[in-house]
Amino acid sequence: MFSIEKFKSRYEVEIHNLMIGGRKFSYFLPCSIEPFIDSDFPMNNFPLWAKVWPSALVLADFMAAQPLENEKKILEIGAGLGVAGIAASMFGHDVTISEFDTHAIEFIKANAFINESGDITVISLDWNDPPLSTQYDQIIGSEVIFRKQDFAPIQKLFNSILKPNGEVIFVSEIRKPVIEFYQNMQNSYKLTAQQKVLSSDNEKIKIIFCRMKQEAGII
């Protein structure tokens, strides 16, 4: 059973407050990513989960505004800190949040706790060996695509757990692997993509918001 006291004693954290869909949310973040980096192999399992990505906020705002549908099951993959999935749950959606990194899972559970999202399900999910028997109406994710070797496992995951006529929604900053992934997905999914530009004082971030539906008769 998750214990917020054990979590706080194990990790040095700070709280990041966000407005999503007009509602205030709070999320624990690590004060530093250094404890999660392998000093011998720093790029091995680099803790990409340990920050709030702009694309996660775009996805969270979308989920907050998405109309509720009875019996609709949603799975967030590569959830990081759980920003989008927790927001979706708090706006009434039936969401399962998944991650593979054990530290990320603890942060997701802590963030669900402080936002009083009691009904949310958090699971460990290995894209290469998914233990899931449940099928989902919608799979969502932000900043999921970084490596070409993940393309095949992710598409296999879609094919095994996405319901017929289900939908995948991915949001990410524009990078070469992201473009290549969507090009591959066009072979079996119908894609609708939108570019969004997020502006701050110092930079402009280009985001791709992509909706994917499997075309009938193609797997």
Secondary structure, 3 states (H helix, E strand, C coil): CCCHHHHHHHCCEEEEEEEECCEEEEEEEECCCHHHCCCCCCCCCCCCCCCCCHHHHHHHHHHHHCCCCCCCEEEECCCCCCHHHHHHHHCCCEEEEEECCHHHHHHHHHHHHHCCCCCCEEEECCCCCCCCCCCEEEEEEECCCCCHHHHHHHHHHHHHHEEEEEEEEEEEECCHHHHHHHHHHCCCEEEEEEEEEEECCCCEEEEEEEEEEECCCCC
